[in-house]
Structure formats: C-alpha cells, structure tokens
Amino acid sequence: MNSIPTVNLADFTSGDQARKLKFVAELGKAYQEVGFVAVQNHGIDQKLVDDFYKSVEDFFALPENIKRKYEVPGLAGQRGYTSFGKEHAKHSQAADLKEFWQIGQTVIDGEVVSDNYPENVRVTEIPEFNDLGYRLYRSFENSGRYLLQSLALFLGLDEFYFDDKIHNGNSILRAIYYPPILQEPASAIRAEQHEDINLITLLVGASADGLEVMDTAGNWVAVKTAPTEIVVNVGDMLQRLTNNELKSTTHRVVNPPRERWHTPRFSIPFFLHPKSEMDLTCLSSCITTQNPINYDSISAGDYLNERLREIGLKK
C-alpha cells in the first residue's frame, strides 16, 4: 500500500471527460495536502528506465580519474559529472553523501531561447549512456507536460498555460549515486532535508529505500510505491507561483540501517523547469484576504541562480 496518494495518468489522457476531471481533482487535492503523489500509467517505458539505470551504474563504477574528467568547472554542476560531497541542503553545511550526473536541455526545433544552454557532456566509455539519457529526458518532459496541464485546469487557468513556458525549458535529468557508507558519517545523511527548486520533480525508481517526506504534523514518512509507479512532487517555483496553494514538501534520503551500509543507492529524478524568463509572480487567483501575497516577484532564472548559490553549486 502506498504511503502517499496515488493517481492514474491514463485517466487524464483517456479522452473521457469525466475521468479527466477526476484526475484533475485528485492531483490538485494531493498537492494541496501532501505535495507528493505516486503516478500510475505515466507513459515512461520501463525498458528505457532499466537500460539507463544499467548505464548509470556502469558510469559510476568507472575509476575516479575517469569520472573527474567529465566535471566541468564553471557550470555549477548543471552538465556532466559532480563529484562526491559538492552539494548540500539549503540550511545545512554538511555535504550530502552523493555524486551525480546531469543532462540538460537540447534545443532542436530552432526556437530562439534566451537561455544559452551549455552543451551536454558525452560519455565516451559508455556510448549508450548518451542516447538513453536523451530519450529518457524527452519521455520525462512529455509526462510532466500532461501533469502540468492538469494542474493548470485545477488552478482555473487555460489547460495549456504551462506548455510554452516549459517547451525548451531549463529542465535537468539527474542520475545520482549514493556510494556505500564506509565509516560513521560526520553529520550528513545521504541527502539532507530540502525542497526542490523547480516546478515539479518526476522520480522514476530507486535501487534502494530511503526517501522520506515530512507530513503536516512534522513527522517523517517513508515513501512506499509500486515498482511500476513514479513519484512526482511540487517544487518551490510552483509553490511560489500558486502563493502556497500547492505545497513544496520537505523531503530527504536517509541512510540505510547499519547492517546495510555496504549497499549503494541509485536514483534518477527529472527536475522540470520552465524557461528562465518565466515570471513567478503569484497568480492573482491564488491571492485572497485569507492568503495575502507571500512572495516578491522574480523570474525563474534569477530564482534558480539564487538557489544554486544557497546549495553550494554556484559561487
């Protein structure tokens, strides 16, 4: 039994208006109350996921000197490899116990985008890594677009409100490796409590337990879902835009029990971002006398840069 609400994306894409509106209501309610959902029938091919996970495991098994040649200074970890201990949570100075790889946007339709996206870094030792990552990136984008269309309807906006904002947006596919824990950690856990920066995050699978979310009473709840489901949560950009109507829920990745410290953990989240010029000013429909405006106006790009500095990736 899932520990977070479950929704079925096939309801939204079925062509049946009643099922579609049911999905819209269920997703919106879950994001008002919890901020996390498990999504069935999400449209991301399981073989593609499995194949990319295998190539990710192969990459992180490479010698340290090989991996480090893919760490590009000056990119704030937004492309290629980021070595162990570089990132920390916003309110913590203890580095998370992880290393990761990031794949970003590739503009292929000729649209002029104000963002000057850096080229993605290509792994020469594992050629299939690059193609699989690109295909998974596009698959995540497609599923995320449907979820945001649903949220637009829930918020009383045009169904396609987000479409042009996320098309060629600054989204990131991140492959994370949490190595085996070899000694007592000083203070950090695998990933300290935090909220995501972006609009929504789509997480497909994980090779081990550990993800926990904070409920409204301040208790930590382990996220349990079926292997065929993805976990999708609200990020801070969407919380700002909706003036806290939708919740960006605090979450973390805890260390396993001591007897399983020797086991690594792999995880592949997709951080769905808009283009940098998107205005995150709170929607007027989300501002009331009971819920006055909570945030100053800011663009998505400026907000991202602010947060990257806070978590130690950008100087």
C-alpha positions in Angstrom: 0.0 0.0 0.0 1.4 3.4 -1.0 2.3 5.9 1.8 1.4 8.9 -0.5 -1.7 9.4 -2.7 -1.9 7.6 -6.0 -3.2 8.9 -9.3 -3.6 7.3 -12.7 -2.3 9.5 -15.6 -4.3 7.3 -18.0 -7.4 9.0 -16.6 -6.2 12.4 -17.8 -5.2 11.1 -21.3 -8.2 8.8 -21.8 -10.3 11.1 -23.8 -13.1 10.6 -21.3 -14.0 14.0 -19.8 -15.3 12.6 -16.5 -12.1 10.6 -16.0 -10.0 13.6 -16.9 -11.8 15.9 -14.4 -11.5 13.2 -11.7 -7.7 13.1 -12.3 -7.5 16.9 -12.1 -9.3 17.0 -8.8 -7.3 14.1 -7.3 -3.9 15.6 -8.3 -4.8 19.1 -7.1 -6.1 17.8 -3.8 -3.0 15.7 -3.2 -0.7 18.7 -4.0 -2.7 21.0 -1.7 -2.5 18.5 1.2 0.7 16.4 0.7 2.8 17.7 -2.2 3.8 14.2 -3.3 1.9 11.6 -5.4 2.6 8.2 -6.9 1.6 8.2 -10.6 0.4 5.0 -12.4 0.4 4.6 -16.2 2.9 7.6 -16.5 3.9 6.8 -20.1 7.7 6.3 -19.4 8.8 3.0 -20.9 10.2 0.6 -18.2 12.8 -0.9 -20.5 14.2 2.5 -21.2 14.4 3.1 -17.5 16.1 -0.2 -16.8 18.6 0.3 -19.6 19.5 3.8 -18.5 19.9 2.6 -14.9 22.3 -0.1 -16.1 24.4 2.5 -18.0 24.3 4.8 -14.9 25.7 2.0 -12.7 28.4 1.4 -15.3 29.4 5.0 -15.3 29.7 5.4 -11.5 31.7 2.2 -11.4 34.4 3.9 -13.6 37.7 4.9 -11.9 37.6 8.2 -10.1 40.2 9.8 -12.5 38.0 8.9 -15.5 34.8 10.3 -13.9 36.5 13.5 -12.9 37.5 14.4 -16.5 33.7 14.9 -17.0 33.5 17.5 -14.2 33.3 20.9 -15.9 34.3 23.9 -13.9 32.0 27.0 -14.1 28.8 25.1 -14.9 27.5 24.9 -11.3 27.0 21.2 -11.8 24.4 21.7 -14.5 26.0 19.5 -17.0 28.1 16.4 -16.7 29.7 15.0 -13.5 29.6 16.4 -10.0 32.0 14.6 -7.6 31.2 13.4 -4.1 30.4 16.0 -1.4 29.9 19.1 -3.6 26.2 19.7 -2.8 24.5 20.4 0.5 20.9 21.3 1.5 20.0 25.0 1.8 20.2 25.2 5.6 23.0 22.7 6.1 26.8 23.0 5.6 27.2 19.2 5.8 27.7 17.8 2.3 25.2 15.2 1.0 26.7 11.7 0.6 26.3 11.5 -3.1 27.8 12.2 -6.6 25.7 12.8 -9.7 25.5 13.4 -13.4 23.2 16.0 -15.1 21.7 16.1 -18.6 20.2 19.4 -19.7 18.0 20.8 -22.5 18.9 20.4 -26.2 17.0 22.9 -28.4 16.3 21.0 -31.7 13.4 22.9 -33.3 15.2 26.2 -34.0 13.3 28.2 -31.3 15.3 31.2 -30.1 15.7 30.7 -26.4 17.1 33.4 -24.1 18.9 30.8 -22.1 22.3 30.0 -23.5 22.2 26.3 -22.7 25.6 24.6 -22.4 26.3 21.5 -24.5 25.6 18.3 -22.8 28.7 16.3 -21.8 29.1 12.9 -23.6 30.5 9.8 -22.0 32.9 8.1 -24.4 33.5 5.0 -22.3 29.7 4.1 -22.4 28.3 5.3 -25.7 24.7 4.1 -25.0 24.7 6.3 -21.9 24.2 9.4 -24.0 21.3 8.2 -26.2 19.4 6.5 -23.4 19.7 9.6 -21.2 18.4 11.9 -24.1 15.5 9.6 -24.8 14.6 9.4 -21.1 14.8 13.2 -20.8 12.2 13.6 -23.6 10.0 11.0 -22.1 10.0 12.7 -18.7 9.2 16.0 -20.4 6.2 14.5 -22.1 4.7 13.0 -18.9 5.5 16.2 -17.0 3.6 18.3 -19.6 0.4 16.3 -19.0 0.7 16.7 -15.2 1.2 20.5 -15.6 -1.8 20.7 -17.9 -3.9 19.0 -15.2 -2.6 21.4 -12.6 -3.4 24.4 -14.9 -7.0 23.2 -15.0 -7.1 22.7 -11.3 -5.9 26.3 -10.8 -8.5 27.7 -13.2 -6.0 28.5 -15.9 -6.1 27.6 -19.6 -5.2 23.9 -19.9 -2.0 24.7 -21.9 -0.8 27.6 -19.7 2.5 25.9 -18.9 3.1 24.4 -22.4 5.1 27.3 -24.0 6.9 28.0 -20.7 8.3 24.5 -20.3 8.9 23.9 -24.1 12.7 24.1 -24.4 12.8 24.9 -20.7 15.8 24.6 -18.4 14.9 21.1 -17.2 17.5 18.7 -15.7 17.8 14.9 -15.7 19.9 13.9 -12.8 21.4 10.4 -12.2 22.5 10.1 -8.5 24.9 7.7 -7.0 25.0 7.3 -3.2 28.1 5.1 -2.5 28.3 2.5 0.2 28.9 4.1 3.6 32.3 3.1 4.8 32.5 4.9 8.1 30.3 6.8 10.6 29.1 10.0 8.7 30.1 13.2 10.5 26.6 14.7 10.3 25.2 14.3 6.9 22.7 11.7 5.7 22.6 10.7 2.0 20.6 13.8 1.2 19.6 16.2 3.9 16.1 17.6 4.2 15.3 20.0 1.4 12.7 21.2 -1.0 13.2 21.1 -4.8 13.8 24.3 -6.7 11.7 23.7 -9.9 8.0 23.4 -10.9 7.6 19.6 -10.4 10.0 16.7 -10.0 9.4 13.3 -11.5 11.3 10.4 -9.9 11.4 7.0 -11.6 12.5 4.1 -9.4 15.3 3.9 -7.0 17.6 1.0 -6.3 17.0 1.1 -2.5 14.7 2.6 0.1 15.5 5.9 1.8 13.2 8.6 0.5 11.1 10.2 3.3 8.6 13.1 3.2 7.6 15.4 6.1 3.8 15.3 6.8 1.8 18.3 8.1 2.5 17.3 11.7 6.3 17.3 11.2 6.7 13.6 11.1 8.9 11.8 8.6 7.0 9.2 6.4 8.9 6.7 4.3 7.7 6.8 0.6 6.5 3.4 -0.5 5.2 2.9 -4.0 4.8 0.1 -6.5 7.8 -0.5 -8.8 5.8 0.5 -11.9 4.9 3.9 -10.5 6.8 7.2 -10.5 6.8 9.7 -7.6 6.0 13.3 -8.6 6.3 16.3 -6.2 5.7 20.0 -6.2 8.8 22.3 -6.3 9.4 25.7 -4.9 8.7 27.5 -8.2 5.2 26.1 -8.4 4.6 26.8 -4.7 5.7 30.5 -5.3 3.5 30.8 -8.4 0.5 29.5 -6.5 1.2 31.6 -3.4 1.5 28.3 -1.3 -1.8 26.9 -2.7 0.2 23.9 -3.8 2.8 22.5 -1.3 6.5 22.1 -1.9 7.0 19.3 0.6 10.2 18.9 2.6 11.9 15.5 1.9 15.2 13.7 2.4 17.1 10.5 1.7 18.1 8.7 4.9 21.0 6.3 5.4 20.1 2.6 5.5 20.3 0.6 8.7 24.0 0.0 9.7 23.9 -3.6 8.5 23.1 -2.4 5.0 25.7 0.5 4.9 27.6 -1.6 2.3 24.8 -1.2 -0.2 24.8 1.7 -2.7 21.7 3.6 -3.9 20.9 4.9 -7.4 18.2 7.4 -8.1 17.0 9.2 -11.3 14.9 12.4 -10.8 13.8 14.8 -13.5 13.6 18.4 -12.4 11.1 20.1 -14.7 12.0 23.7 -15.1 10.5 26.5 -17.2 12.5 28.9 -19.4 14.4 31.4 -17.4 12.2 34.3 -18.4 9.0 32.8 -16.9 7.6 35.2 -14.3 7.0 33.6 -11.0 4.8 36.4 -9.6 2.0 34.8 -7.6 -1.1 34.1 -9.6 -3.8 36.7 -8.8 -6.4 33.8 -8.4 -4.3 32.5 -5.5 -4.2 35.8 -3.6 -7.0 36.3 -1.1 -7.6 38.2 2.1 -7.1 35.0 3.9 -4.0 34.2 1.9 -2.3 37.5 1.0 0.7 37.5 -1.3 3.7 35.7 0.2 6.5 36.3 -2.3 8.2 39.1 -4.2 8.2 38.9 -8.0 11.2 37.1 -9.5 12.0 35.3 -12.8 12.6 31.6 -12.9 16.2 32.1 -14.0 17.0 34.5 -11.2 15.4 32.3 -8.6 17.3 29.2 -9.9 20.6 31.1 -9.6 19.8 32.3 -6.1 19.1 28.7 -5.0 22.1 27.2 -6.7 24.3 29.6 -4.7 22.4 28.6 -1.5 23.2 24.8 -2.0 26.8 25.3 -2.8 26.8 24.6 -6.6 27.3 28.2 -7.8 29.7 30.7 -6.3 
